[in-house]
Amino acid sequence: MRPYPILVVLSDVKPFGGAEHSIAQLVRNLDRSLFSPRVLVPREGAIVDTIREAGIPVHVIPLTRARDIVNFPRFLSLLKEHRIRLVNAHGVRGGLYSGLARMTLPIKVVVCERNLQAWRARASLRAIDRFIARNNDFRVGVSQSIVDNMVDAGVIPRERTRAIAGGVDMKQFALNRERRERARARFGVGEGELAVVATGRLHRMKGFIDLVNAVPRIIERVPEARILVAGEGEERETLEKKIADLNVGHAIRLIGFVRDVPELLAAADLVVLPSVALENTPQEGTPMSLQEAGAAGLAVVTTRVSGNAEIIRDGFNGRVVEPQNPAQLAEAIAEVLRSPERRQMGENAISVVRQRYSLEYVLGAYTEVFLSLLEPRGSQTAPNTGSSYPAN
């Protein structure tokens, strides 16, 4: 009976993670007449506080590693105590523990994958994932490439999958002249300068080293270009050294973690995300930075990695170049900065995000998936072997 008690399981609570931010936003905005959400996290964190502030109960039980099986009885007790009807697990390991619970309890399980998993190329791990998926009712991928990867690997039938991105609250990115002037002053963008913004964790998969290496070519073509890289991470020292070695500190700055991303993008003229595909490392899903750039009406230069090229259409709302190619990256950035079509690309970007990546679209898509399992109308899903919860 509505509202249905559901549990959303986060696999991590990184302080700067776009995935955690989008999951928290989804939970906070679910229709409370349909769903009564709770959240399970492996540990405390800043993002957890924002969920609690929205009046949503949060439970802390680590379920992200194999050795966390010792916590499984606590997980089962939580599901029983609150008579949970559906578990939405973000991450395959959360899907494993939720699937095990599904074997004995009357729950539905929806697993969301947020990265293209390199480990799925290994036959042994693929077999384990197929076992997990037998007790997952549905799987969501944040990009079509992730969904295709699951299906092509034989993990789950296509009819039990759907591509649903993270979701952007477009109202937060509405721009006016006053906001833009204030933002450019805050982030030190001078009159006549063109601000190129990159946001994300300072990790090798983001390819920011290629952006730094592209800077000499960018400023040769567009001397007024100023690159702002917002984020923190393990690559910071490497990037700082390369900036010093190339003597381009006047043209590119590492400005640290910026909580107010809409304010930062209000200062921007272009967004760049030079992602790379690393061996044995999860690839991008549909990066929040690209969705947020589109919501802000900004053209993007990105690389042909995983879901990046699904949201950025080359020549329509930005440019898509090959990864790990600083010369090509620099050429594309300079081209878009100089292009009279840059504003039109930004308008096109708003249209793309509104159609498939807005918070409203994502909430509607998840609601459809959840209700199709909780209120099935002759749909065929994986069989649930669990019994009913005992009567009170």
Secondary structure, DSSP 8 states (H G I E B T S, - for coil): --SEEEEEEES---TT-HHHHHHHHHHHHS-TTTEEEEEEESS--HHHHHHHHTT--EEE---SSGGGGGGHHHHHHHHHHTT--EEEEESHHHHHHHHHHHTTSS-EEEEEE-SB-GGGGSHHHHHHHHHHHTT-SEEEESSHHHHHHHHHTTSS-GGGEEE----B-GGGG---HHHHHHHHHHTT--TT-EEEEEES---GGGTHHHHHHHHHHHHHH-TTEEEEEE--STTHHHHHHHHHHHT-TTTEEEEE--S-HHHHHHT-SEEEE-----TTS-B-SS-HHHHHHHHTT--EEEESSTTHHHH--BTTTEEEE-TT-HHHHHHHHHHHHH-TTHHHHHHHHHHHHHHHTBHHHHHHHHHHHHHHHHS-SS--------------
